[in-house]
Amino acid sequence: MSDYNPPNDPLVILHDDHEVILVDKPSGLLSVPGKGPGLTDCLMARVLAVFPTALLVHRLDRDTSGVMIFALTPHAQRHLGLQFEKRQTKKTYIARVWGEMTEKTGTVDLPLIVDWPNRPRQMVDHENGRQAQTDWRVMRSGKGETRVKLTPRTGRSHQLRVHMLALGHPILGDPFYATGPAQDFPRLMLHSETLQFRHPDGGKGIRVTAKCPF
């Protein structure tokens, strides 16, 4: 991991009520503290400074931006945790990837496992990997790149990044999986655009969006 220089962006609150808060995580900020004294600044700490009862539900990679939900009560944390575990939430991501994709839509179904000698990198492993599925749809392509909408059906670590690499179209700016000119971007071009979930108080469906910054 490169030197940790988290952005000083103000906390962007997308939705808050008595049970949940949804915020727009900036790229370059850890979701939770890392190991070591220089890695304490994170979205969790910034949320806790404003909402002292906030509880973690899920994470986004340091370099990914976009919608993250936190619970404000233990009940909400359990309720949301089960929704994520049972794949009842729906997330969509926007990515800019290397190369112009010829097909318009598809699904990647490739099992993933941690690449131990090179962790935190992940890799495809048909024998020992855990099931991982991603639906993708081209939004537009040109000038040597493609903008895609990604909908993960599972929530494996680095899933979208490895799946796009497996298609031959690594996500631009990816420090782990892109190479050469595809890596030469100011940030990882991956953004969590929408999150749909059932509200812990009453079960009403809610959809929250964070505008894509690239």
Secondary structure in CASP SS format (residue, H / E / C, confidence):
PFRMAT SS
TARGET T0000
AUTHOR 0000-0000-0000
METHOD secondary structure of the structure
MODEL  1
M C 1.00
S C 1.00
D C 1.00
Y C 1.00
N C 1.00
P C 1.00
P C 1.00
N C 1.00
D C 1.00
P C 1.00
L C 1.00
V C 1.00
I E 1.00
L E 1.00
H E 1.00
D E 1.00
D C 1.00
H C 1.00
E C 1.00
V E 1.00
I E 1.00
L E 1.00
V E 1.00
D E 1.00
K E 1.00
P C 1.00
S C 1.00
G C 1.00
L C 1.00
L C 1.00
S C 1.00
V C 1.00
P C 1.00
G C 1.00
K C 1.00
G C 1.00
P H 1.00
G H 1.00
L H 1.00
T C 1.00
D C 1.00
C C 1.00
L H 1.00
M H 1.00
A H 1.00
R H 1.00
V H 1.00
L H 1.00
A H 1.00
V H 1.00
F C 1.00
P C 1.00
T C 1.00
A C 1.00
L E 1.00
L E 1.00
V C 1.00
H C 1.00
R C 1.00
L C 1.00
D C 1.00
R C 1.00
D C 1.00
T C 1.00
S E 1.00
G E 1.00
V E 1.00
M E 1.00
I E 1.00
F E 1.00
A E 1.00
L C 1.00
T C 1.00
P H 1.00
H H 1.00
A H 1.00
Q H 1.00
R H 1.00
H H 1.00
L H 1.00
G H 1.00
L H 1.00
Q H 1.00
F H 1.00
E H 1.00
K C 1.00
R C 1.00
Q C 1.00
T C 1.00
K E 1.00
K E 1.00
T E 1.00
Y E 1.00
I E 1.00
A E 1.00
R E 1.00
V E 1.00
W E 1.00
G C 1.00
E C 1.00
M C 1.00
T C 1.00
E C 1.00
K C 1.00
T E 1.00
G E 1.00
T E 1.00
V E 1.00
D E 1.00
L C 1.00
P C 1.00
L E 1.00
I E 1.00
V E 1.00
D C 1.00
W H 1.00
P H 1.00
N H 1.00
R C 1.00
P C 1.00
R C 1.00
Q E 1.00
M E 1.00
V E 1.00
D C 1.00
H C 1.00
E C 1.00
N C 1.00
G C 1.00
R E 1.00
Q C 1.00
A C 1.00
Q E 1.00
T E 1.00
D E 1.00
W E 1.00
R E 1.00
V E 1.00
M E 1.00
R E 1.00
S E 1.00
G E 1.00
K C 1.00
G C 1.00
E E 1.00
T E 1.00
R E 1.00
V E 1.00
K E 1.00
L E 1.00
T E 1.00
P E 1.00
R C 1.00
T C 1.00
G C 1.00
R C 1.00
S C 1.00
H C 1.00
Q H 1.00
L H 1.00
R H 1.00
V H 1.00
H H 1.00
M H 1.00
L H 1.00
A H 1.00
L C 1.00
G C 1.00
H C 1.00
P C 1.00
I E 1.00
L C 1.00
G C 1.00
D C 1.00
P C 1.00
F C 1.00
Y C 1.00
A C 1.00
T C 1.00
G H 1.00
P H 1.00
A H 1.00
Q H 1.00
D C 1.00
F C 1.00
P C 1.00
R C 1.00
L C 1.00
M C 1.00
L E 1.00
H E 1.00
S E 1.00
E E 1.00
T E 1.00
L E 1.00
Q E 1.00
F E 1.00
R E 1.00
H C 1.00
P C 1.00
D C 1.00
G C 1.00
G C 1.00
K C 1.00
G E 1.00
I E 1.00
R E 1.00
V E 1.00
T E 1.00
A C 1.00
K C 1.00
C C 1.00
P C 1.00
F C 1.00
END
